[in-house]
Amino acid sequence: MLNVGAGAYEIRIHVLGKWRVIYVAKFSSGIYVLHTFQMKTGKTALADIEMAKSRYKRIQVKK
């Protein structure tokens, strides 16, 4: 998910609906889950991407 940030990835889960987990694991301090949500449409909503981007920026400062 380069539109979120370098090293951000998505896990797709198809159990009782469609779910997504956006995470980043490139920092030595740990794996950060940036956002989780249930998919309601075929495309990831811009609000969900923006939420993950915002959280990605916050952890870059703290690493």
Biopython code that builds the backbone (N, CA, C, O; Angstrom):
import numpy as np
from Bio.PDB.StructureBuilder import StructureBuilder

atoms = [
    (1, "MET", "N", (0.837, -1.185, 0.000)),
    (1, "MET", "CA", (0.000, 0.000, 0.000)),
    (1, "MET", "C", (0.880, 1.245, 0.000)),
    (1, "MET", "O", (0.965, 1.957, 1.000)),
    (2, "LEU", "N", (1.517, 1.492, -1.106)),
    (2, "LEU", "CA", (2.404, 2.644, -1.208)),
    (2, "LEU", "C", (1.674, 3.968, -1.033)),
    (2, "LEU", "O", (2.288, 4.971, -0.668)),
    (3, "ASN", "N", (0.360, 3.982, -1.293)),
    (3, "ASN", "CA", (-0.383, 5.220, -1.086)),
    (3, "ASN", "C", (-0.536, 5.548, 0.400)),
    (3, "ASN", "O", (-0.916, 6.668, 0.744)),
    (4, "VAL", "N", (-0.249, 4.600, 1.280)),
    (4, "VAL", "CA", (-0.236, 4.846, 2.729)),
    (4, "VAL", "C", (1.169, 5.233, 3.166)),
    (4, "VAL", "O", (1.346, 6.217, 3.885)),
    (5, "GLY", "N", (2.162, 4.472, 2.742)),
    (5, "GLY", "CA", (3.549, 4.751, 3.091)),
    (5, "GLY", "C", (4.430, 3.559, 2.760)),
    (5, "GLY", "O", (3.939, 2.447, 2.565)),
    (6, "ALA", "N", (5.730, 3.797, 2.696)),
    (6, "ALA", "CA", (6.679, 2.731, 2.382)),
    (6, "ALA", "C", (6.630, 1.652, 3.453)),
    (6, "ALA", "O", (6.708, 1.948, 4.646)),
    (7, "GLY", "N", (6.500, 0.413, 3.029)),
    (7, "GLY", "CA", (6.467, -0.701, 3.970)),
    (7, "GLY", "C", (5.090, -1.017, 4.530)),
    (7, "GLY", "O", (4.960, -1.905, 5.373)),
    (8, "ALA", "N", (4.065, -0.314, 4.082)),
    (8, "ALA", "CA", (2.693, -0.587, 4.541)),
    (8, "ALA", "C", (2.094, -1.693, 3.676)),
    (8, "ALA", "O", (2.221, -1.684, 2.452)),
    (9, "TYR", "N", (1.440, -2.641, 4.338)),
    (9, "TYR", "CA", (0.830, -3.777, 3.646)),
    (9, "TYR", "C", (-0.605, -3.963, 4.104)),
    (9, "TYR", "O", (-1.045, -3.381, 5.095)),
    (10, "GLU", "N", (-1.317, -4.784, 3.359)),
    (10, "GLU", "CA", (-2.722, -5.042, 3.644)),
    (10, "GLU", "C", (-2.936, -6.547, 3.770)),
    (10, "GLU", "O", (-2.435, -7.327, 2.959)),
    (11, "ILE", "N", (-3.670, -6.936, 4.775)),
    (11, "ILE", "CA", (-4.119, -8.323, 4.916)),
    (11, "ILE", "C", (-5.602, -8.326, 4.587)),
    (11, "ILE", "O", (-6.360, -7.497, 5.092)),
    (12, "ARG", "N", (-6.007, -9.251, 3.749)),
    (12, "ARG", "CA", (-7.422, -9.382, 3.374)),
    (12, "ARG", "C", (-7.989, -10.615, 4.044)),
    (12, "ARG", "O", (-7.436, -11.709, 3.927)),
    (13, "ILE", "N", (-9.088, -10.434, 4.745)),
    (13, "ILE", "CA", (-9.739, -11.528, 5.472)),
    (13, "ILE", "C", (-11.163, -11.664, 4.938)),
    (13, "ILE", "O", (-11.900, -10.683, 4.838)),
    (14, "HIS", "N", (-11.532, -12.888, 4.602)),
    (14, "HIS", "CA", (-12.875, -13.150, 4.069)),
    (14, "HIS", "C", (-13.592, -14.141, 4.984)),
    (14, "HIS", "O", (-13.784, -15.303, 4.627)),
    (15, "VAL", "N", (-13.980, -13.675, 6.152)),
    (15, "VAL", "CA", (-14.733, -14.470, 7.121)),
    (15, "VAL", "C", (-15.851, -13.580, 7.655)),
    (15, "VAL", "O", (-15.589, -12.524, 8.231)),
    (16, "LEU", "N", (-17.090, -14.006, 7.464)),
    (16, "LEU", "CA", (-18.252, -13.216, 7.870)),
    (16, "LEU", "C", (-18.195, -11.814, 7.287)),
    (16, "LEU", "O", (-18.448, -10.828, 7.979)),
    (17, "GLY", "N", (-17.862, -11.742, 6.012)),
    (17, "GLY", "CA", (-17.718, -10.466, 5.323)),
    (17, "GLY", "C", (-16.292, -10.278, 4.851)),
    (17, "GLY", "O", (-15.459, -11.177, 4.967)),
    (18, "LYS", "N", (-16.023, -9.102, 4.318)),
    (18, "LYS", "CA", (-14.673, -8.768, 3.860)),
    (18, "LYS", "C", (-14.061, -7.775, 4.837)),
    (18, "LYS", "O", (-14.661, -6.742, 5.135)),
    (19, "TRP", "N", (-12.875, -8.083, 5.333)),
    (19, "TRP", "CA", (-12.171, -7.246, 6.302)),
    (19, "TRP", "C", (-10.790, -6.920, 5.777)),
    (19, "TRP", "O", (-10.212, -7.681, 5.001)),
    (20, "ARG", "N", (-10.266, -5.788, 6.202)),
    (20, "ARG", "CA", (-8.911, -5.383, 5.819)),
    (20, "ARG", "C", (-8.140, -4.931, 7.059)),
    (20, "ARG", "O", (-8.689, -4.306, 7.966)),
    (21, "VAL", "N", (-6.860, -5.266, 7.068)),
    (21, "VAL", "CA", (-5.935, -4.819, 8.103)),
    (21, "VAL", "C", (-4.765, -4.166, 7.388)),
    (21, "VAL", "O", (-4.103, -4.810, 6.574)),
    (22, "ILE", "N", (-4.501, -2.907, 7.677)),
    (22, "ILE", "CA", (-3.351, -2.218, 7.094)),
    (22, "ILE", "C", (-2.299, -2.100, 8.189)),
    (22, "ILE", "O", (-2.576, -1.594, 9.277)),
    (23, "TYR", "N", (-1.094, -2.569, 7.893)),
    (23, "TYR", "CA", (-0.047, -2.589, 8.915)),
    (23, "TYR", "C", (1.299, -2.231, 8.306)),
    (23, "TYR", "O", (1.468, -2.228, 7.087)),
    (24, "VAL", "N", (2.252, -1.930, 9.176)),
    (24, "VAL", "CA", (3.620, -1.676, 8.743)),
    (24, "VAL", "C", (4.555, -2.422, 9.686)),
    (24, "VAL", "O", (4.386, -2.383, 10.905)),
    (25, "ALA", "N", (5.556, -3.109, 9.103)),
    (25, "ALA", "CA", (6.466, -3.932, 9.903)),
    (25, "ALA", "C", (7.924, -3.609, 9.593)),
    (25, "ALA", "O", (8.794, -4.459, 9.783)),
    (26, "LYS", "N", (8.202, -2.407, 9.124)),
    (26, "LYS", "CA", (9.570, -2.082, 8.725)),
    (26, "LYS", "C", (10.400, -1.461, 9.848)),
    (26, "LYS", "O", (11.608, -1.284, 9.690)),
    (27, "PHE", "N", (9.785, -1.135, 10.957)),
    (27, "PHE", "CA", (10.503, -0.506, 12.063)),
    (27, "PHE", "C", (10.969, -1.568, 13.054)),
    (27, "PHE", "O", (10.247, -2.529, 13.321)),
    (28, "SER", "N", (12.153, -1.401, 13.589)),
    (28, "SER", "CA", (12.702, -2.393, 14.527)),
    (28, "SER", "C", (11.937, -2.427, 15.850)),
    (28, "SER", "O", (12.051, -3.390, 16.608)),
    (29, "SER", "N", (11.167, -1.390, 16.126)),
    (29, "SER", "CA", (10.429, -1.327, 17.390)),
    (29, "SER", "C", (9.171, -2.192, 17.402)),
    (29, "SER", "O", (8.569, -2.384, 18.458)),
    (30, "GLY", "N", (8.761, -2.722, 16.236)),
    (30, "GLY", "CA", (7.614, -3.621, 16.240)),
    (30, "GLY", "C", (6.760, -3.508, 14.989)),
    (30, "GLY", "O", (7.087, -2.791, 14.044)),
    (31, "ILE", "N", (5.668, -4.235, 15.016)),
    (31, "ILE", "CA", (4.673, -4.209, 13.943)),
    (31, "ILE", "C", (3.548, -3.296, 14.394)),
    (31, "ILE", "O", (3.025, -3.443, 15.499)),
    (32, "TYR", "N", (3.179, -2.361, 13.547)),
    (32, "TYR", "CA", (2.126, -1.405, 13.877)),
    (32, "TYR", "C", (0.911, -1.659, 13.010)),
    (32, "TYR", "O", (1.010, -1.663, 11.783)),
    (33, "VAL", "N", (-0.239, -1.871, 13.640)),
    (33, "VAL", "CA", (-1.496, -1.982, 12.912)),
    (33, "VAL", "C", (-2.017, -0.559, 12.765)),
    (33, "VAL", "O", (-2.317, 0.109, 13.755)),
    (34, "LEU", "N", (-2.120, -0.106, 11.533)),
    (34, "LEU", "CA", (-2.512, 1.271, 11.268)),
    (34, "LEU", "C", (-4.023, 1.444, 11.241)),
    (34, "LEU", "O", (-4.545, 2.461, 11.697)),
    (35, "HIS", "N", (-4.729, 0.445, 10.701)),
    (35, "HIS", "CA", (-6.185, 0.576, 10.582)),
    (35, "HIS", "C", (-6.786, -0.784, 10.250)),
    (35, "HIS", "O", (-6.199, -1.555, 9.491)),
    (36, "THR", "N", (-7.933, -1.074, 10.804)),
    (36, "THR", "CA", (-8.696, -2.269, 10.452)),
    (36, "THR", "C", (-10.128, -1.828, 10.164)),
    (36, "THR", "O", (-10.648, -0.915, 10.806)),
    (37, "PHE", "N", (-10.751, -2.476, 9.204)),
    (37, "PHE", "CA", (-12.106, -2.076, 8.848)),
    (37, "PHE", "C", (-12.776, -3.163, 8.025)),
    (37, "PHE", "O", (-12.114, -4.029, 7.452)),
    (38, "GLN", "N", (-14.106, -3.105, 7.975)),
    (38, "GLN", "CA", (-14.878, -4.022, 7.145)),
    (38, "GLN", "C", (-15.149, -3.339, 5.817)),
    (38, "GLN", "O", (-15.565, -2.181, 5.772)),
    (39, "MET", "N", (-14.910, -4.064, 4.749)),
    (39, "MET", "CA", (-15.168, -3.535, 3.408)),
    (39, "MET", "C", (-16.666, -3.535, 3.157)),
    (39, "MET", "O", (-17.335, -4.549, 3.355)),
    (40, "LYS", "N", (-17.184, -2.411, 2.727)),
    (40, "LYS", "CA", (-18.605, -2.296, 2.402)),
    (40, "LYS", "C", (-18.822, -2.217, 0.889)),
    (40, "LYS", "O", (-19.916, -2.487, 0.394)),
    (41, "THR", "N", (-17.757, -1.842, 0.161)),
    (41, "THR", "CA", (-17.827, -1.736, -1.293)),
    (41, "THR", "C", (-16.633, -2.477, -1.895)),
    (41, "THR", "O", (-15.850, -3.084, -1.164)),
    (42, "GLY", "N", (-16.493, -2.433, -3.193)),
    (42, "GLY", "CA", (-15.397, -3.120, -3.868)),
    (42, "GLY", "C", (-14.072, -2.380, -3.815)),
    (42, "GLY", "O", (-13.035, -2.956, -4.145)),
    (43, "LYS", "N", (-14.082, -1.123, -3.410)),
    (43, "LYS", "CA", (-12.879, -0.305, -3.389)),
    (43, "LYS", "C", (-12.676, 0.258, -1.982)),
    (43, "LYS", "O", (-13.639, 0.621, -1.307)),
    (44, "THR", "N", (-11.426, 0.326, -1.551)),
    (44, "THR", "CA", (-11.128, 0.880, -0.226)),
    (44, "THR", "C", (-11.478, 2.365, -0.208)),
    (44, "THR", "O", (-11.044, 3.125, -1.073)),
    (45, "ALA", "N", (-12.258, 2.764, 0.774)),
    (45, "ALA", "CA", (-12.703, 4.154, 0.882)),
    (45, "ALA", "C", (-11.522, 5.082, 1.163)),
    (45, "ALA", "O", (-10.585, 4.713, 1.871)),
    (46, "LEU", "N", (-11.577, 6.275, 0.607)),
    (46, "LEU", "CA", (-10.534, 7.266, 0.810)),
    (46, "LEU", "C", (-10.356, 7.589, 2.291)),
    (46, "LEU", "O", (-9.233, 7.819, 2.740)),
    (47, "ALA", "N", (-11.435, 7.610, 3.046)),
    (47, "ALA", "CA", (-11.356, 7.893, 4.490)),
    (47, "ALA", "C", (-10.519, 6.835, 5.207)),
    (47, "ALA", "O", (-9.775, 7.166, 6.131)),
    (48, "ASP", "N", (-10.625, 5.580, 4.803)),
    (48, "ASP", "CA", (-9.831, 4.511, 5.419)),
    (48, "ASP", "C", (-8.352, 4.654, 5.067)),
    (48, "ASP", "O", (-7.490, 4.427, 5.916)),
    (49, "ILE", "N", (-8.057, 5.023, 3.840)),
    (49, "ILE", "CA", (-6.665, 5.237, 3.426)),
    (49, "ILE", "C", (-6.074, 6.430, 4.166)),
    (49, "ILE", "O", (-4.933, 6.374, 4.625)),
    (50, "GLU", "N", (-6.835, 7.496, 4.281)),
    (50, "GLU", "CA", (-6.359, 8.695, 4.986)),
    (50, "GLU", "C", (-6.103, 8.406, 6.467)),
    (50, "GLU", "O", (-5.152, 8.931, 7.046)),
    (51, "MET", "N", (-6.937, 7.584, 7.071)),
    (51, "MET", "CA", (-6.740, 7.210, 8.475)),
    (51, "MET", "C", (-5.412, 6.469, 8.634)),
    (51, "MET", "O", (-4.637, 6.768, 9.542)),
    (52, "ALA", "N", (-5.156, 5.519, 7.763)),
    (52, "ALA", "CA", (-3.900, 4.762, 7.817)),
    (52, "ALA", "C", (-2.698, 5.670, 7.562)),
    (52, "ALA", "O", (-1.674, 5.534, 8.231)),
    (53, "LYS", "N", (-2.807, 6.590, 6.607)),
    (53, "LYS", "CA", (-1.723, 7.545, 6.314)),
    (53, "LYS", "C", (-1.398, 8.398, 7.529)),
    (53, "LYS", "O", (-0.233, 8.594, 7.872)),
    (54, "SER", "N", (-2.434, 8.897, 8.169)),
    (54, "SER", "CA", (-2.255, 9.747, 9.346)),
    (54, "SER", "C", (-1.528, 8.998, 10.458)),
    (54, "SER", "O", (-0.616, 9.536, 11.085)),
    (55, "ARG", "N", (-1.930, 7.773, 10.697)),
    (55, "ARG", "CA", (-1.292, 6.970, 11.743)),
    (55, "ARG", "C", (0.135, 6.585, 11.364)),
    (55, "ARG", "O", (1.005, 6.502, 12.231)),
    (56, "TYR", "N", (0.380, 6.352, 10.089)),
    (56, "TYR", "CA", (1.727, 6.047, 9.604)),
    (56, "TYR", "C", (2.663, 7.222, 9.888)),
    (56, "TYR", "O", (3.787, 7.026, 10.352)),
    (57, "LYS", "N", (2.207, 8.423, 9.613)),
    (57, "LYS", "CA", (3.017, 9.616, 9.867)),
    (57, "LYS", "C", (3.344, 9.766, 11.345)),
    (57, "LYS", "O", (4.453, 10.166, 11.699)),
    (58, "ARG", "N", (2.384, 9.449, 12.209)),
    (58, "ARG", "CA", (2.629, 9.561, 13.661)),
    (58, "ARG", "C", (3.660, 8.566, 14.144)),
    (58, "ARG", "O", (4.455, 8.912, 15.018)),
    (59, "ILE", "N", (3.695, 7.354, 13.627)),
    (59, "ILE", "CA", (4.690, 6.394, 14.117)),
    (59, "ILE", "C", (6.074, 6.688, 13.566)),
    (59, "ILE", "O", (7.068, 6.315, 14.190)),
    (60, "GLN", "N", (6.172, 7.347, 12.411)),
    (60, "GLN", "CA", (7.485, 7.699, 11.876)),
    (60, "GLN", "C", (8.203, 8.664, 12.802)),
    (60, "GLN", "O", (9.426, 8.608, 12.926)),
    (61, "VAL", "N", (7.471, 9.534, 13.444)),
    (61, "VAL", "CA", (8.056, 10.499, 14.380)),
    (61, "VAL", "C", (8.542, 9.792, 15.636)),
    (61, "VAL", "O", (9.566, 10.178, 16.200)),
    (62, "LYS", "N", (7.823, 8.757, 16.088)),
    (62, "LYS", "CA", (8.110, 8.064, 17.346)),
    (62, "LYS", "C", (9.180, 6.989, 17.235)),
    (62, "LYS", "O", (9.780, 6.624, 18.246)),
    (63, "LYS", "N", (9.435, 6.473, 16.040)),
    (63, "LYS", "CA", (10.350, 5.335, 15.905)),
    (63, "LYS", "C", (11.690, 5.701, 16.437)),
    (63, "LYS", "O", (12.607, 4.880, 16.417)),
]
sb = StructureBuilder()
sb.init_structure("model")
sb.init_model(0)
sb.init_chain("A")
sb.init_seg("    ")
for serial, (resi, resn, name, xyz) in enumerate(atoms, 1):
    if name == "N":
        sb.init_residue(resn, " ", resi, " ")
    sb.init_atom(name, np.array(xyz, "f"), 0.0, 1.0, " ", f" {name:<3s}", serial, name[0])
structure = sb.get_structure()
